[in-house]
Amino acid sequence: MIRYQNDMTPFDMAEKPSKQYFFLMPLIWAAAKLSYLKCGMKIDRSGIKGVKGPFLIIATHQGPADYSAAPLVTFPRRAMYVSDMEGFLYYGKWLYRGLGCIGKRRFVSDITVVKNMKYAFSKGQSVFVFPESRHSNVGTTAYIPKNLGKLCKFMDVPVVLFTLYGSYLANPFWDELRTRKVPIEGKLTLLYSREDLKNTSEDGIQKSLEEGLEYNEYEYQTEKKILIKEPFRAEGLHKPLYICKKCGAKYKMTSKGDTLECTACGKKFLLREDGFLEERESKENFVIPDWYEWERNLEIAECGKAIKEGSFRKSYKVRVEALPNEKGFVDLGDGTLDMDEREFTLRFGEGDKAQSLSFPHKTRESVQTEYDYRGVKGQGIVLSTKDCCYYIYCDAEDFNPTELQFLGEWLYQTAGADNG
């Protein structure tokens, strides 16, 4: 249930995190174990055998199963988790702190998060970080921040990589509320001991982490010969695959049952049980992550051309809700979202309550996408400041969160290059 209120007081990010409440631990482990048994999850912990913590655990973030697996990784010891503000809203501040969560707003730099992580280590607690900051759009690694090597050096504890395979396949982000029957496997790998950290450069650590965090769920599906037989398996796939691979039309893709369809050219693509898309007439096969990256490259090329011509601009009529704290959302009503090569600009309110907020691309490495928030809000993006998350929804045909993510990430990288 989505709660609403009118208090815009920011959440106190500087408040020191709490150890997981000891009396909650049996419930946490039991719930995790139940999920573990339900999906047949296996976790290989041999990679950290004999290594003493606490650890900085850098984890992939494919889907909801990640949360169930995390407590089992450090069992029987407690741990803390860097987590988005949503959790504080839906579980309540007392309980979410009791689960060991450290608050953070996605894609916003905030030194208080680093300080709270350091504090957790000083109390002997391992800390989980999900650097992708989002569930995977198409089962491949999302943008990885370029400061992970520096973070590891600063924390000065053993660095462990945790990869969970099958999490996306079981609950793809574009249809996350329904679960597919997929075996899930986790693996722990010690990347750096404290001594290794001292002898490795930040750039070297960063490179190792980026390589270690690479995954492709469809390759995993092929390797393990997994068949996904649910009749609804393609529903929602048009949200990340919004450009037709046959005719190039944008925003004309739809999906139902096991089929992705372009309403512009009429081409239909069967999502086979083995994870490949097959165009029904020609029998041509398509790989979902390849289609996704083709879209990204197409958008970047078009954006670059429009910027050179001085014509790049997008504008949408939107609905705006704010999440400043754990008490609930604040309904800010209708507004407009504009995008140019420099920034997003969000405007809402009327008269003396009118506001205009700027979100420069150079300060935000990615854009948080929402394909159907909580199953009731539809598609949107989230733009955040240190004090508030702004949930921005739009029903216009030409509004696509994946497109804005592609453009936002590229403009961030371009701004970084321009700034030296």
C-alpha positions as CSV (number, residue, x, y, z in Angstrom):
1,M,0.0,0.0,0.0
2,I,1.3,3.5,-0.9
3,R,1.1,6.0,1.9
4,Y,0.7,9.7,1.4
5,Q,1.4,12.6,3.8
6,N,2.4,16.3,3.6
7,D,5.6,16.5,5.6
8,M,8.6,17.5,3.4
9,T,11.2,17.2,6.2
10,P,14.2,15.3,4.8
11,F,15.2,11.9,6.2
12,D,18.1,12.1,8.5
13,M,20.8,10.3,6.5
14,A,23.5,11.2,9.1
15,E,21.9,9.1,11.8
16,K,24.2,6.3,12.7
17,P,23.0,2.9,11.5
18,S,21.9,0.2,13.9
19,K,23.1,-3.4,14.1
20,Q,20.4,-5.9,13.1
21,Y,18.3,-6.3,16.1
22,F,19.3,-9.7,17.6
23,F,15.7,-10.7,18.4
24,L,14.8,-10.3,14.7
25,M,17.6,-12.5,13.4
26,P,15.8,-15.8,13.7
27,L,12.9,-14.3,11.7
28,I,15.3,-12.8,9.1
29,W,17.1,-16.1,8.6
30,A,13.9,-18.1,8.6
31,A,12.3,-15.9,5.9
32,A,15.5,-16.0,3.8
33,K,15.7,-19.8,4.2
34,L,12.1,-20.2,3.2
35,S,12.8,-18.2,0.0
36,Y,15.9,-20.2,-0.5
37,L,14.1,-23.5,-0.3
38,K,11.2,-22.3,-2.4
39,C,13.3,-21.5,-5.5
40,G,16.0,-24.2,-4.8
41,M,18.6,-21.5,-4.3
42,K,22.2,-22.7,-3.9
43,I,25.0,-20.5,-2.5
44,D,28.6,-21.4,-2.9
45,R,30.5,-19.9,0.0
46,S,33.8,-21.8,-0.5
47,G,35.4,-18.7,-1.9
48,I,35.6,-17.1,1.5
49,K,36.3,-20.2,3.6
50,G,38.7,-19.4,6.4
51,V,38.7,-15.7,5.7
52,K,37.8,-13.5,8.7
53,G,35.4,-10.6,8.3
54,P,33.9,-8.1,8.5
55,F,33.7,-7.9,4.7
56,L,32.8,-5.2,2.2
57,I,30.4,-7.3,0.0
58,I,30.0,-5.9,-3.5
59,A,26.9,-7.6,-5.0
60,T,25.1,-7.8,-8.4
61,H,21.5,-6.6,-8.3
62,Q,19.4,-8.5,-10.8
63,G,16.1,-8.9,-8.9
64,P,14.2,-9.4,-5.7
65,A,15.9,-12.7,-4.9
66,D,19.0,-10.7,-4.0
67,Y,17.4,-9.5,-0.8
68,S,16.5,-13.1,0.3
69,A,20.0,-14.4,-0.4
70,A,21.9,-11.6,1.4
71,P,21.2,-12.7,5.0
72,L,22.3,-16.3,4.1
73,V,25.7,-15.0,2.8
74,T,26.9,-14.0,6.2
75,F,25.0,-16.5,8.3
76,P,25.3,-16.9,11.3
77,R,26.7,-13.4,11.5
78,R,24.8,-10.2,11.1
79,A,25.4,-7.6,8.3
80,M,24.2,-4.2,7.1
81,Y,22.9,-3.2,3.7
82,V,23.1,0.1,1.8
83,S,19.5,0.5,0.7
84,D,17.3,2.9,-1.2
85,M,14.8,5.1,0.8
86,E,11.8,3.1,-0.4
87,G,12.5,0.4,2.1
88,F,12.3,2.8,5.0
89,L,8.8,3.8,3.7
90,Y,7.5,0.3,3.2
91,Y,8.9,-1.4,6.3
92,G,9.0,1.6,8.6
93,K,12.1,3.3,10.0
94,W,12.3,1.2,13.2
95,L,12.0,-2.1,11.4
96,Y,14.2,-1.2,8.4
97,R,17.0,0.0,10.8
98,G,16.5,-3.2,12.7
99,L,17.1,-5.2,9.5
100,G,20.5,-3.4,9.3
101,C,19.8,-1.0,6.5
102,I,21.7,2.2,5.7
103,G,19.7,4.8,3.8
104,K,20.8,6.2,0.4
105,R,19.1,8.0,-2.5
106,R,20.0,6.4,-5.8
107,F,22.5,8.1,-8.1
108,V,23.2,10.8,-5.6
109,S,26.7,11.3,-4.1
110,D,26.4,11.6,-0.3
111,I,29.4,11.4,2.0
112,T,27.1,10.4,5.0
113,V,26.6,7.0,3.4
114,V,30.4,6.4,3.3
115,K,30.6,7.6,6.9
116,N,27.9,5.2,8.0
117,M,29.5,2.3,6.2
118,K,32.8,3.1,8.0
119,Y,30.9,3.2,11.3
120,A,29.4,-0.2,10.6
121,F,32.8,-1.7,10.0
122,S,34.1,-0.2,13.2
123,K,31.3,-2.2,15.0
124,G,32.5,-5.4,13.3
125,Q,29.6,-5.6,10.8
126,S,30.0,-6.6,7.2
127,V,28.3,-4.3,4.7
128,F,26.5,-5.1,1.4
129,V,26.7,-2.7,-1.5
130,F,24.7,-3.0,-4.7
131,P,26.6,-0.6,-7.0
132,E,24.2,-1.0,-9.9
133,S,21.5,0.7,-7.7
134,R,18.7,-0.9,-9.7
135,H,17.3,-4.3,-10.8
136,S,18.6,-5.3,-14.2
137,N,16.5,-4.1,-17.2
138,V,17.4,-7.1,-19.4
139,G,19.5,-9.4,-17.4
140,T,22.9,-7.7,-18.0
141,T,25.1,-5.5,-15.8
142,A,23.9,-1.9,-15.4
143,Y,26.2,1.1,-15.0
144,I,28.9,0.6,-12.4
145,P,30.1,3.8,-10.5
146,K,33.8,4.6,-11.2
147,N,34.6,5.2,-7.5
148,L,34.4,1.6,-6.2
149,G,38.1,1.2,-6.2
150,K,38.5,4.3,-4.1
151,L,35.7,3.1,-1.7
152,C,37.4,-0.3,-1.2
153,K,40.7,1.4,-0.4
154,F,39.0,3.7,2.1
155,M,37.1,1.0,3.9
156,D,40.2,-1.1,4.5
157,V,38.5,-4.5,4.9
158,P,38.5,-7.7,2.8
159,V,36.5,-7.2,-0.4
160,V,34.1,-10.0,-1.4
161,L,32.1,-10.3,-4.7
162,F,28.7,-11.8,-4.5
163,T,27.0,-12.8,-7.7
164,L,23.5,-14.3,-7.9
165,Y,22.5,-16.1,-11.1
166,G,18.9,-16.5,-12.1
167,S,17.4,-13.7,-10.0
168,Y,16.5,-11.6,-13.1
169,L,15.1,-14.6,-15.0
170,A,12.9,-15.5,-12.1
171,N,11.5,-11.9,-11.7
172,P,12.5,-9.7,-14.7
173,F,12.2,-6.0,-13.9
174,W,9.6,-5.5,-16.7
175,D,7.2,-8.0,-15.0
176,E,8.6,-8.3,-11.5
177,L,5.4,-9.1,-9.6
178,R,5.1,-12.5,-11.2
179,T,7.7,-15.2,-10.6
180,R,9.0,-17.7,-13.2
181,K,10.3,-21.1,-12.0
182,V,14.1,-20.7,-12.4
183,P,16.9,-22.3,-10.3
184,I,19.0,-19.6,-8.6
185,E,22.7,-19.9,-7.7
186,G,24.9,-17.6,-5.7
187,K,28.7,-17.5,-5.6
188,L,31.0,-15.7,-3.2
189,T,34.5,-14.8,-4.3
190,L,37.2,-13.1,-2.2
191,L,38.7,-10.4,-4.5
192,Y,41.0,-8.7,-2.0
193,S,42.4,-9.3,1.4
194,R,43.4,-6.2,3.5
195,E,47.0,-6.8,2.5
196,D,46.1,-7.2,-1.2
197,L,44.2,-3.9,-1.0
198,K,47.3,-2.1,0.2
199,N,49.3,-3.4,-2.7
200,T,46.7,-2.7,-5.5
201,S,45.9,0.6,-7.1
202,E,42.4,2.1,-7.0
203,D,42.3,1.7,-10.8
204,G,43.3,-1.9,-10.5
205,I,40.6,-2.6,-7.9
206,Q,38.0,-0.8,-10.0
207,K,38.9,-2.9,-13.1
208,S,38.7,-6.2,-11.1
209,L,35.3,-5.2,-9.7
210,E,33.9,-4.2,-13.1
211,E,35.0,-7.5,-14.6
212,G,33.7,-9.4,-11.6
213,L,30.3,-7.8,-11.7
214,E,29.7,-8.6,-15.4
215,Y,26.8,-11.1,-16.0
216,N,24.4,-12.0,-18.7
217,E,21.3,-13.9,-17.5
218,Y,20.4,-15.2,-21.0
219,E,23.9,-16.7,-21.3
220,Y,23.3,-18.3,-17.9
221,Q,19.9,-19.6,-19.2
222,T,21.6,-21.1,-22.3
223,E,24.4,-22.6,-20.3
224,K,22.1,-24.3,-17.7
225,K,19.6,-25.3,-20.4
226,I,16.8,-23.5,-18.4
227,L,13.3,-23.5,-20.0
228,I,10.9,-20.8,-18.9
229,K,7.4,-22.2,-19.7
230,E,5.1,-19.7,-18.1
231,P,2.5,-18.6,-20.7
232,F,2.9,-14.9,-19.7
233,R,6.7,-14.9,-20.1
234,A,6.9,-12.0,-22.6
235,E,4.4,-9.6,-20.9
236,G,6.2,-6.3,-20.2
237,L,9.2,-6.9,-22.4
238,H,8.1,-4.0,-24.7
239,K,9.2,-1.6,-21.9
240,P,12.9,-2.2,-22.3
241,L,12.6,-3.2,-26.0
242,Y,10.6,-0.2,-27.2
243,I,12.1,0.1,-30.7
244,C,11.2,-2.4,-33.4
245,K,14.3,-4.3,-34.6
246,K,12.6,-4.8,-38.0
247,C,11.2,-1.4,-38.9
248,G,12.8,0.9,-36.4
249,A,9.6,2.4,-35.1
250,K,9.7,3.8,-31.6
251,Y,7.1,3.4,-28.9
252,K,5.0,1.0,-31.0
253,M,6.0,-2.2,-29.3
254,T,3.4,-4.2,-27.2
255,S,3.5,-7.5,-25.5
256,K,1.0,-10.2,-24.5
257,G,1.4,-13.8,-23.4
258,D,4.6,-15.2,-25.0
259,T,4.7,-12.6,-27.8
260,L,6.3,-9.2,-28.4
261,E,4.7,-7.2,-31.3
262,C,5.2,-4.1,-33.3
263,T,2.0,-2.3,-34.0
264,A,3.6,-0.2,-36.7
265,C,4.8,-3.0,-39.0
266,G,2.9,-5.9,-37.5
267,K,5.9,-8.1,-36.9
268,K,5.5,-10.6,-34.0
269,F,8.3,-12.0,-32.0
270,L,7.9,-15.2,-29.9
271,L,9.8,-15.3,-26.7
272,R,10.8,-19.0,-26.7
273,E,11.2,-21.1,-23.6
274,D,15.0,-21.0,-24.1
275,G,15.1,-17.2,-23.8
276,F,15.6,-16.3,-27.5
277,L,13.2,-14.1,-29.5
278,E,12.0,-15.5,-32.8
279,E,10.3,-13.5,-35.5
280,R,7.3,-15.6,-36.4
281,E,7.4,-15.2,-40.2
282,S,11.1,-15.4,-41.0
283,K,12.1,-17.5,-37.9
284,E,15.0,-15.1,-37.4
285,N,16.4,-15.2,-33.9
286,F,17.2,-12.2,-31.7
287,V,19.1,-12.0,-28.4
288,I,17.4,-9.7,-25.9
289,P,20.5,-8.0,-24.5
290,D,21.8,-7.4,-28.1
291,W,18.5,-5.8,-29.0
292,Y,18.7,-3.6,-25.9
293,E,22.3,-2.4,-26.7
294,W,21.3,-1.8,-30.3
295,E,18.6,0.6,-29.0
296,R,21.2,2.3,-26.8
297,N,23.6,2.9,-29.7
298,L,20.8,4.2,-31.9
299,E,19.6,6.7,-29.2
300,I,23.2,7.9,-28.6
301,A,23.7,8.5,-32.4
302,E,20.4,10.4,-32.7
303,C,21.1,12.4,-29.6
304,G,24.6,13.4,-30.7
305,K,23.3,14.5,-34.1
306,A,20.5,16.5,-32.6
307,I,22.9,18.2,-30.2
308,K,25.1,19.2,-33.1
309,E,22.1,20.6,-34.9
310,G,20.9,22.4,-31.8
311,S,17.6,20.6,-31.7
312,F,17.9,18.2,-28.8
313,R,15.0,18.7,-26.4
314,K,12.3,16.5,-24.9
315,S,9.3,17.7,-22.9
316,Y,6.5,15.8,-21.2
317,K,3.5,16.5,-19.1
318,V,3.9,14.5,-15.9
319,R,2.6,13.6,-12.5
320,V,5.0,14.3,-9.6
321,E,5.3,12.7,-6.2
322,A,8.0,13.3,-3.6
323,L,9.6,10.9,-1.1
324,P,11.5,13.1,1.4
325,N,11.3,10.7,4.3
326,E,10.0,7.4,5.6
327,K,6.5,8.8,6.4
328,G,5.1,8.6,2.9
329,F,4.8,10.2,-0.5
330,V,3.8,13.9,-1.0
331,D,1.5,14.4,-4.0
332,L,2.9,17.4,-5.9
333,G,0.3,17.2,-8.7
334,D,0.8,17.8,-12.4
335,G,4.0,19.3,-13.9
336,T,6.4,19.2,-16.8
337,L,9.7,17.4,-17.3
338,D,12.1,18.9,-19.8
339,M,15.4,17.4,-21.0
340,D,18.2,19.0,-23.0
341,E,21.9,18.3,-23.3
342,R,22.7,19.9,-20.0
343,E,20.0,18.8,-17.5
344,F,16.5,17.6,-16.6
345,T,14.2,20.4,-15.5
346,L,11.2,19.5,-13.4
347,R,8.4,22.1,-12.8
348,F,5.3,21.7,-10.7
349,G,2.9,23.7,-8.6
350,E,1.1,26.9,-9.3
351,G,1.3,30.5,-8.1
352,D,3.5,31.1,-5.1
353,K,3.9,27.3,-4.7
354,A,5.4,26.9,-8.1
355,Q,8.8,25.2,-8.2
356,S,11.5,24.5,-10.8
357,L,14.2,22.0,-10.0
358,S,17.3,21.3,-12.1
359,F,19.1,17.9,-12.3
360,P,22.4,18.4,-14.3
361,H,23.5,15.3,-16.2
362,K,27.1,15.8,-15.1
363,T,26.1,15.1,-11.4
364,R,24.1,11.9,-12.1
365,E,25.7,8.8,-13.6
366,S,22.3,7.1,-14.4
367,V,18.6,7.6,-14.2
368,Q,16.4,5.4,-12.0
369,T,13.7,3.7,-14.1
370,E,10.4,2.4,-13.0
371,Y,8.5,0.2,-15.5
372,D,5.3,-0.1,-13.4
373,Y,5.8,1.2,-9.9
374,R,4.2,-1.1,-7.4
375,G,2.0,-2.4,-10.1
376,V,-0.3,0.7,-9.9
377,K,1.6,3.8,-11.0
378,G,2.8,2.9,-14.5
379,Q,6.0,3.9,-16.1
380,G,8.2,6.7,-14.7
381,I,11.7,7.8,-13.7
382,V,13.0,9.0,-10.3
383,L,15.3,12.0,-10.0
384,S,16.7,12.7,-6.6
385,T,18.5,15.3,-4.5
386,K,20.2,14.7,-1.2
387,D,17.0,15.6,0.5
388,C,14.2,14.1,-1.6
389,C,13.4,11.6,-4.3
390,Y,11.0,12.9,-7.0
391,Y,8.9,10.1,-8.7
392,I,7.8,11.3,-12.1
393,Y,5.2,9.4,-14.1
394,C,3.9,10.0,-17.6
395,D,1.4,8.2,-19.8
396,A,2.4,9.8,-23.1
397,E,3.3,7.3,-25.9
398,D,6.7,8.9,-26.5
399,F,7.7,8.7,-22.8
400,N,10.0,5.7,-22.2
401,P,12.1,5.3,-19.1
402,T,14.7,3.1,-20.9
403,E,15.3,5.8,-23.5
404,L,15.8,8.5,-20.8
405,Q,18.2,6.2,-19.0
406,F,20.2,5.6,-22.2
407,L,20.4,9.4,-22.8
408,G,21.1,10.3,-19.2
409,E,24.0,7.9,-18.9
410,W,25.6,9.0,-22.2
411,L,25.2,12.7,-21.4
412,Y,26.8,12.1,-18.0
413,Q,29.8,10.4,-19.6
414,T,30.0,13.2,-22.2
415,A,29.9,15.9,-19.5
416,G,32.6,14.1,-17.7
417,A,34.8,14.0,-20.8
418,D,34.1,17.7,-21.5
419,N,35.1,18.5,-18.0
420,G,38.4,16.7,-18.3
